[in-house]
Amino acid sequence: MTEMTVSDARARLADVVDAARVRHDPVYLTRRGQRVAAVIDADDLDRLIVAAEELADLEAARAARAEIAEGERAIPWEQVKADLGLA
């Protein structure tokens, strides 16, 4: 993991991008000693986004199952399709 100031990164942008892309290690940009941004490989970001979306879906499914287990009435599939404009 690398940290550098925004000013240093601006002066060495090509090196920063290459470091993040080649090492697959984020480069954190700081301002006044605080992290304000990160440069990461684009493919790594895509994988992180997919993983986060899948985790959110799993959490939503767990919550829905818990609601049903607690006696909440499930929404019929036909109603879901109609609400989404798919029926």
OpenMM code with the backbone's topology and positions (N, CA, C; nanometers):
from openmm import Vec3, app, unit

residues = "MET THR GLU MET THR VAL SER ASP ALA ARG ALA ARG LEU ALA ASP VAL VAL ASP ALA ALA ARG VAL ARG HIS ASP PRO VAL TYR LEU THR ARG ARG GLY GLN ARG VAL ALA ALA VAL ILE ASP ALA ASP ASP LEU ASP ARG LEU ILE VAL ALA ALA GLU GLU LEU ALA ASP LEU GLU ALA ALA ARG ALA ALA ARG ALA GLU ILE ALA GLU GLY GLU ARG ALA ILE PRO TRP GLU GLN VAL LYS ALA ASP LEU GLY LEU ALA".split()
positions = [
    Vec3(0.0858, -0.1169, 0.0000),
    Vec3(0.0000, 0.0000, 0.0000),
    Vec3(0.0900, 0.1226, 0.0000),
    Vec3(0.0597, 0.2141, -0.0901),
    Vec3(0.1373, 0.3358, -0.1059),
    Vec3(0.0511, 0.4564, -0.0740),
    Vec3(0.1109, 0.5536, -0.0101),
    Vec3(0.0434, 0.6801, 0.0139),
    Vec3(0.1301, 0.7920, -0.0406),
    Vec3(0.0672, 0.8914, -0.0992),
    Vec3(0.1387, 1.0102, -0.1436),
    Vec3(0.0427, 1.1272, -0.1465),
    Vec3(0.0989, 1.2449, -0.1426),
    Vec3(0.0146, 1.3631, -0.1452),
    Vec3(-0.0446, 1.3808, -0.2847),
    Vec3(-0.1552, 1.4509, -0.2894),
    Vec3(-0.2186, 1.4809, -0.4176),
    Vec3(-0.1212, 1.5570, -0.5063),
    Vec3(-0.0466, 1.6491, -0.4494),
    Vec3(0.0503, 1.7273, -0.5278),
    Vec3(0.1564, 1.6379, -0.5890),
    Vec3(0.2104, 1.5432, -0.5096),
    Vec3(0.3101, 1.4502, -0.5631),
    Vec3(0.2495, 1.3632, -0.6724),
    Vec3(0.1267, 1.3176, -0.6510),
    Vec3(0.0604, 1.2330, -0.7508),
    Vec3(0.0380, 1.3095, -0.8802),
    Vec3(0.0018, 1.4360, -0.8685),
    Vec3(-0.0206, 1.5183, -0.9877),
    Vec3(0.1083, 1.5262, -1.0704),
    Vec3(0.2198, 1.5417, -1.0027),
    Vec3(0.3482, 1.5546, -1.0717),
    Vec3(0.3945, 1.4222, -1.1313),
    Vec3(0.3469, 1.3106, -1.0751),
    Vec3(0.3921, 1.1783, -1.1208),
    Vec3(0.2746, 1.0895, -1.1605),
    Vec3(0.1738, 1.1477, -1.2238),
    Vec3(0.0499, 1.0756, -1.2520),
    Vec3(0.0729, 0.9453, -1.3281),
    Vec3(0.1546, 0.9458, -1.4308),
    Vec3(0.1781, 0.8237, -1.5086),
    Vec3(0.2377, 0.7146, -1.4206),
    Vec3(0.3298, 0.7502, -1.3332),
    Vec3(0.3901, 0.6530, -1.2425),
    Vec3(0.2874, 0.5983, -1.1430),
    Vec3(0.2001, 0.6852, -1.0943),
    Vec3(0.0969, 0.6435, -0.9992),
    Vec3(0.0040, 0.5423, -1.0648),
    Vec3(-0.0406, 0.5737, -1.1847),
    Vec3(-0.1315, 0.4837, -1.2566),
    Vec3(-0.0621, 0.3510, -1.2846),
    Vec3(0.0600, 0.3546, -1.3309),
    Vec3(0.1323, 0.2305, -1.3587),
    Vec3(0.1518, 0.1476, -1.2328),
    Vec3(0.1824, 0.2122, -1.1214),
    Vec3(0.2020, 0.1392, -0.9958),
    Vec3(0.0738, 0.0689, -0.9536),
    Vec3(-0.0387, 0.1372, -0.9624),
    Vec3(-0.1660, 0.0759, -0.9238),
    Vec3(-0.2028, -0.0365, -1.0195),
    Vec3(-0.1782, -0.0164, -1.1470),
    Vec3(-0.2167, -0.1154, -1.2478),
    Vec3(-0.1289, -0.2395, -1.2413),
    Vec3(0.0018, -0.2212, -1.2276),
    Vec3(0.0950, -0.3339, -1.2322),
    Vec3(0.0962, -0.4124, -1.1014),
    Vec3(0.0995, -0.3423, -0.9887),
    Vec3(0.1097, -0.4109, -0.8587),
    Vec3(-0.0260, -0.4523, -0.8028),
    Vec3(-0.1337, -0.4012, -0.8613),
    Vec3(-0.2684, -0.4277, -0.8092),
    Vec3(-0.2769, -0.3914, -0.6613),
    Vec3(-0.2107, -0.2828, -0.6274),
    Vec3(-0.2082, -0.2321, -0.4911),
    Vec3(-0.2525, -0.0867, -0.4984),
    Vec3(-0.3547, -0.0480, -0.4233),
    Vec3(-0.4029, 0.0898, -0.4354),
    Vec3(-0.2975, 0.1919, -0.3942),
    Vec3(-0.3019, 0.3058, -0.4584),
    Vec3(-0.2178, 0.4187, -0.4202),
    Vec3(-0.3123, 0.5207, -0.3578),
    Vec3(-0.2961, 0.5437, -0.2284),
    Vec3(-0.3826, 0.6376, -0.1568),
    Vec3(-0.3269, 0.7785, -0.1692),
    Vec3(-0.4147, 0.8705, -0.2025),
    Vec3(-0.3755, 1.0101, -0.2158),
    Vec3(-0.4187, 1.0836, -0.0897),
    Vec3(-0.3276, 1.1656, -0.0387),
    Vec3(-0.3550, 1.2362, 0.0859),
    Vec3(-0.3498, 1.3869, 0.0657),
    Vec3(-0.4240, 1.4539, 0.1535),
    Vec3(-0.4212, 1.5998, 0.1583),
    Vec3(-0.4209, 1.6368, 0.3065),
    Vec3(-0.3210, 1.7121, 0.3456),
    Vec3(-0.3040, 1.7497, 0.4871),
    Vec3(-0.3035, 1.6275, 0.5785),
    Vec3(-0.2394, 1.5206, 0.5303),
    Vec3(-0.2237, 1.4000, 0.6101),
    Vec3(-0.3438, 1.3075, 0.6140),
    Vec3(-0.4511, 1.3426, 0.5473),
    Vec3(-0.5724, 1.2604, 0.5456),
    Vec3(-0.5917, 1.1975, 0.4080),
    Vec3(-0.6292, 1.0716, 0.4049),
    Vec3(-0.6603, 1.0063, 0.2773),
    Vec3(-0.7846, 1.0707, 0.2175),
    Vec3(-0.7738, 1.1064, 0.0902),
    Vec3(-0.8877, 1.1695, 0.0225),
    Vec3(-0.9319, 1.0932, -0.1016),
    Vec3(-0.8475, 1.0059, -0.1531),
    Vec3(-0.8818, 0.9307, -0.2738),
    Vec3(-0.7847, 0.8134, -0.2876),
    Vec3(-0.8167, 0.7269, -0.3833),
    Vec3(-0.7280, 0.6145, -0.4119),
    Vec3(-0.7273, 0.5901, -0.5615),
    Vec3(-0.6117, 0.5510, -0.6122),
    Vec3(-0.5991, 0.5110, -0.7521),
    Vec3(-0.5821, 0.3594, -0.7502),
    Vec3(-0.6736, 0.2881, -0.8201),
    Vec3(-0.6646, 0.1429, -0.8267),
    Vec3(-0.6810, 0.0973, -0.9709),
    Vec3(-0.6386, -0.0242, -0.9959),
    Vec3(-0.6527, -0.0830, -1.1280),
    Vec3(-0.8012, -0.0922, -1.1639),
    Vec3(-0.8359, -0.0604, -1.2868),
    Vec3(-0.9759, -0.0595, -1.3302),
    Vec3(-1.0403, -0.1969, -1.3178),
    Vec3(-0.9680, -0.3024, -1.3528),
    Vec3(-1.0246, -0.4378, -1.3411),
    Vec3(-1.0489, -0.4738, -1.1948),
    Vec3(-0.9582, -0.4309, -1.1066),
    Vec3(-0.9781, -0.4548, -0.9638),
    Vec3(-1.1046, -0.3832, -0.9157),
    Vec3(-1.1254, -0.2599, -0.9608),
    Vec3(-1.2451, -0.1859, -0.9228),
    Vec3(-1.3707, -0.2573, -0.9718),
    Vec3(-1.3688, -0.3051, -1.0958),
    Vec3(-1.4846, -0.3783, -1.1488),
    Vec3(-1.5163, -0.4999, -1.0628),
    Vec3(-1.4116, -0.5745, -1.0226),
    Vec3(-1.4333, -0.6921, -0.9380),
    Vec3(-1.4894, -0.6528, -0.8019),
    Vec3(-1.4407, -0.5435, -0.7453),
    Vec3(-1.4916, -0.4959, -0.6166),
    Vec3(-1.6385, -0.4561, -0.6253),
    Vec3(-1.6753, -0.3901, -0.7338),
    Vec3(-1.8146, -0.3481, -0.7519),
    Vec3(-1.9058, -0.4697, -0.7635),
    Vec3(-1.8655, -0.5679, -0.8424),
    Vec3(-1.9453, -0.6901, -0.8573),
    Vec3(-1.9590, -0.7599, -0.7222),
    Vec3(-1.8487, -0.7716, -0.6486),
    Vec3(-1.8524, -0.8373, -0.5179),
    Vec3(-1.9442, -0.7629, -0.4218),
    Vec3(-1.9387, -0.6303, -0.4226),
    Vec3(-2.0244, -0.5505, -0.3341),
    Vec3(-2.1711, -0.5682, -0.3709),
    Vec3(-2.2017, -0.5713, -0.4998),
    Vec3(-2.3401, -0.5908, -0.5435),
    Vec3(-2.3905, -0.7292, -0.5043),
    Vec3(-2.3054, -0.8302, -0.5193),
    Vec3(-2.3453, -0.9657, -0.4817),
    Vec3(-2.3673, -0.9751, -0.3313),
    Vec3(-2.2826, -0.9106, -0.2534),
    Vec3(-2.2994, -0.9106, -0.1084),
    Vec3(-2.4290, -0.8402, -0.0688),
    Vec3(-2.4595, -0.7296, -0.1343),
    Vec3(-2.5850, -0.6588, -0.1058),
    Vec3(-2.7047, -0.7464, -0.1387),
    Vec3(-2.6975, -0.8201, -0.2495),
    Vec3(-2.8065, -0.9112, -0.2859),
    Vec3(-2.8228, -1.0208, -0.1817),
    Vec3(-2.7108, -1.0764, -0.1344),
    Vec3(-2.7178, -1.1801, -0.0316),
    Vec3(-2.7790, -1.1267, 0.0976),
    Vec3(-2.7392, -1.0064, 0.1357),
    Vec3(-2.7948, -0.9463, 0.2572),
    Vec3(-2.9445, -0.9197, 0.2420),
    Vec3(-2.9869, -0.8741, 0.1247),
    Vec3(-3.1296, -0.8508, 0.1009),
    Vec3(-3.2071, -0.9819, 0.1066),
    Vec3(-3.1510, -1.0880, 0.0515),
    Vec3(-3.2178, -1.2184, 0.0555),
    Vec3(-3.2279, -1.2688, 0.1986),
    Vec3(-3.1207, -1.2518, 0.2767),
    Vec3(-3.1254, -1.2925, 0.4184),
    Vec3(-3.2334, -1.2152, 0.4937),
    Vec3(-3.2388, -1.0846, 0.4686),
    Vec3(-3.3391, -1.0019, 0.5362),
    Vec3(-3.4802, -1.0446, 0.4974),
    Vec3(-3.5017, -1.0749, 0.3702),
    Vec3(-3.6340, -1.1184, 0.3245),
    Vec3(-3.6719, -1.2513, 0.3882),
    Vec3(-3.5763, -1.3433, 0.3964),
    Vec3(-3.6045, -1.4724, 0.4603),
    Vec3(-3.6374, -1.4537, 0.6084),
    Vec3(-3.5655, -1.3633, 0.6734),
    Vec3(-3.5918, -1.3364, 0.8154),
    Vec3(-3.7314, -1.2784, 0.8342),
    Vec3(-3.7719, -1.1884, 0.7446),
    Vec3(-3.9071, -1.1315, 0.7526),
    Vec3(-4.0127, -1.2393, 0.7366),
    Vec3(-3.9925, -1.3288, 0.6421),
    Vec3(-4.0882, -1.4373, 0.6190),
    Vec3(-4.0922, -1.5294, 0.7409),
    Vec3(-3.9736, -1.5584, 0.7976),
    Vec3(-3.9676, -1.6445, 0.9158),
    Vec3(-4.0392, -1.5807, 1.0343),
    Vec3(-4.0431, -1.4478, 1.0383),
    Vec3(-4.1100, -1.3767, 1.1480),
    Vec3(-4.2597, -1.3573, 1.1209),
    Vec3(-4.3077, -1.4127, 1.0091),
    Vec3(-4.4504, -1.4074, 0.9820),
    Vec3(-4.4932, -1.3054, 0.8784),
    Vec3(-4.3988, -1.2296, 0.8236),
    Vec3(-4.4356, -1.1344, 0.7162),
    Vec3(-4.4876, -1.2144, 0.5975),
    Vec3(-4.5841, -1.1577, 0.5311),
    Vec3(-4.6411, -1.2228, 0.4138),
    Vec3(-4.5525, -1.1936, 0.2927),
    Vec3(-4.5205, -1.2977, 0.2179),
    Vec3(-4.4398, -1.2821, 0.0968),
    Vec3(-4.5215, -1.2143, -0.0122),
    Vec3(-4.4562, -1.1391, -0.0972),
    Vec3(-4.5232, -1.0735, -0.2095),
    Vec3(-4.5321, -1.1741, -0.3241),
    Vec3(-4.6506, -1.1991, -0.3774),
    Vec3(-4.6633, -1.2953, -0.4876),
    Vec3(-4.5809, -1.2521, -0.6101),
    Vec3(-4.5238, -1.3488, -0.6775),
    Vec3(-4.4384, -1.3239, -0.7936),
    Vec3(-4.5110, -1.2426, -0.9001),
    Vec3(-4.6369, -1.2722, -0.9239),
    Vec3(-4.7136, -1.1988, -1.0255),
    Vec3(-4.7225, -1.0504, -0.9900),
    Vec3(-4.7354, -1.0196, -0.8614),
    Vec3(-4.7407, -0.8795, -0.8192),
    Vec3(-4.6051, -0.8122, -0.8379),
    Vec3(-4.4987, -0.8822, -0.8078),
    Vec3(-4.3639, -0.8269, -0.8273),
    Vec3(-4.3429, -0.7934, -0.9741),
    Vec3(-4.3773, -0.8862, -1.0636),
    Vec3(-4.3621, -0.8606, -1.2065),
    Vec3(-4.4458, -0.7416, -1.2504),
    Vec3(-4.5673, -0.7316, -1.2010),
    Vec3(-4.6543, -0.6187, -1.2376),
    Vec3(-4.5961, -0.4877, -1.1854),
    Vec3(-4.5456, -0.4878, -1.0619),
    Vec3(-4.4870, -0.3661, -1.0046),
    Vec3(-4.3651, -0.3196, -1.0841),
    Vec3(-4.2929, -0.4138, -1.1419),
    Vec3(-4.1737, -0.3805, -1.2198),
    Vec3(-4.2043, -0.3570, -1.3679),
    Vec3(-4.3297, -0.3700, -1.4022),
    Vec3(-4.3685, -0.3494, -1.5429),
    Vec3(-4.3303, -0.4648, -1.6333),
    Vec3(-4.3175, -0.5825, -1.5759),
    Vec3(-4.2762, -0.7004, -1.6536),
    Vec3(-4.3924, -0.7917, -1.6899),
    Vec3(-4.5097, -0.7596, -1.6408),
    Vec3(-4.6243, -0.8482, -1.6678),
    Vec3(-4.7191, -0.7837, -1.7670),
] * unit.nanometer
topology = app.Topology()
chain = topology.addChain("A")
for resn in residues:
    res = topology.addResidue(resn, chain)
    for name in ("N", "CA", "C"):
        topology.addAtom(name, app.Element.getBySymbol(name[0]), res)
